[in-house]
Amino acid sequence: MGFPTKIQLIKRQASEQWYINFPSAIAQAMEFEKGEVVEWIVKDKHQMTLKRKHTQKQEVKKNSTKKHS
């Protein structure tokens, strides 16, 4: 299922800022967290991939699920 999203542009005298907001349903499904770092990878002019960077909290969750012997 897709979620159409508008791209916003804020122009200032010396710069431009582009914004893409995630719909709440996508952010919740991805379990994004405030301040989380992600990376955009441009595949071509029609496709981008969003790559999640591993955070310390994610590593803690991952390590806590391992069985200790």
RAJODA-V759182 format. One line per field, one symbol per residue. ss: DSSP state (@ for helix, = for strand, . for the rest). phi: phi as a letter, one per 20 degrees, with the letter a starting at -180 (. if undefined). burial: # if it has 16 or more other ideal C-beta (glycine too) atoms within 10 Angstrom, else .. A space follows every 10 residues. Layout:
BEGIN
ss: ???
phi: ???
burial: ???
END
This chain:
BEGIN
ss: ......==== =....===== ...@@@@@@. .......=== ====..==== ==...@@@@@ @@@@.....
phi: .ecgbeedcd dcgdbccdcc eefgffgffe lfcgnfecce deeafdbcdd deefdfffff ffffeffed
burial: .......... .......... .......... .......... .......... .......... .........
END
